[in-house]
Amino acid sequence: MSNKIDGGFLIYPRNLHKDEFFKQKEPFNNLSAYWDIVYNSKFKAETFIIDGKSYECKRGQSYYNLSFWAERWYWNKMKVQRFLKELERNGKILYESTNKFCKITVLNYDLYSPIGNQNYEN
């Protein structure tokens, strides 16, 4: 993937997912799942604690377990894991898994959420 977006882009408000129209209970396709990863990635760095250990979630990263993604996308955990590995092979994300969570880093996150938009909430 290049470091620019050809053909322009559109603004995708983060609160769009809260609209009842978009809360359909059916399996996500790959494109919807990928955009859901981008949507759930942190806009700005923040620190969180799991079992007394501190973790820093950087801009463009998310820390959720496979169950979180499986429930959101109406997939089983194996399908989620295969999809995340496929995204990594295709240069879309970096993916690390532990027994507590999956750390996902969206590559080229600034293309989807330019730094100039810092006045928006995550």
N, C-alpha and C positions, 0 to 999 in steps of 0.2 A: 504494500500500500504506500502510495506517495504521501508526502507531508503537506498536501494541499487538497482541497475539495474542488473538483471541476464541476461547473454547472450550478454553483451556488449552494445554499442550504436554507433550511427553514428553522424557525424557532419552535422548539418542542417544550412547552411548559411542564415543569416537574409535577405540578398538581393535576395534570391531565389524568393520571392514573387514579385519582380519587373520584372522578366522575363515574356515576353509576352505569352509564352507557358502556364504559370500557371494562367493567367488572364482570365479564362473561366467564362462566365456569366451563371452559373447554380448553383442551391442550393448546399450548403455544406452538407456533411454527418456529423454525430456526431464527428467522429475522426478528420476530417478536421477542424471543428469548435473548438474543444478542442485545437488542435495544433495552431490554429490561436490566441487563447487566450494566450497561452504560448509565441508565437511569438511577440505579441503586449504588453507583460509585460515588464516593465522597467528592464534593465540589471543593472543599478545603480540608486540610489535614485536621485530624482530631485523635485524641488518645482515649482508649477504653480499657477496661479491666475485665479479664476472665479468670476466675479461680485465683484471684489475688495477684495475677501477673498483668503488667501493663503492656499494651500494644499500641503502636502508632499506625493509624490508618492514613496513608498519604492521599493527596489529591489523585483521583482516578482509580482508587482502590476500593475494594469491599471485602469485608470479612463476614461471611455467613456460612452455615453448614449446608451440606448437600440436601438435607431435608427442607430447608428454607426454599431453595430453588425448585425442588421437586414439587412442593405444595403449590408454589406460585404458578408453575408452568403446567401442572397436572401431568407430570412425567414421573417415572420411577427413578430412584437414585442412580441406577446404573446408566440410564439414558442421559441423565444430567452429567455424569462423570465422562461419558464418551463424548458428549457435545463440548464440554470444557476442554478436553484434550484435543479435539478437532480444531477448536478456535485457536488454541495455542500452536498447533502445527501450522495453521494458516496465518500466523503472525498477527492475530487480532488481540490476544491477551497473553499474560503470563499467569500460570495457575500453580498454586502450591496447596497441598492438602495435608491437614493434620487430623488427629482424632477429635479435635474440637471444632474446627472450622476450615473453610476454603478461603485462601487469600487470592483474590483475583485483581490483577492490575490490567486496566484497559490501556493497550498501547495506542499512542497518538491521541490520548484523551483530550488534549487541547484543541484538536480539530473539531470535536463534538461540543466542547464547552470551553470556548476561548476565555483566557484569563481576564479579558476586559469586562466580563460579565460578573464580576465579583459582588455586585450589589444584590444578586439573587441568592435566595436561601436554598440549601440542599434538601 
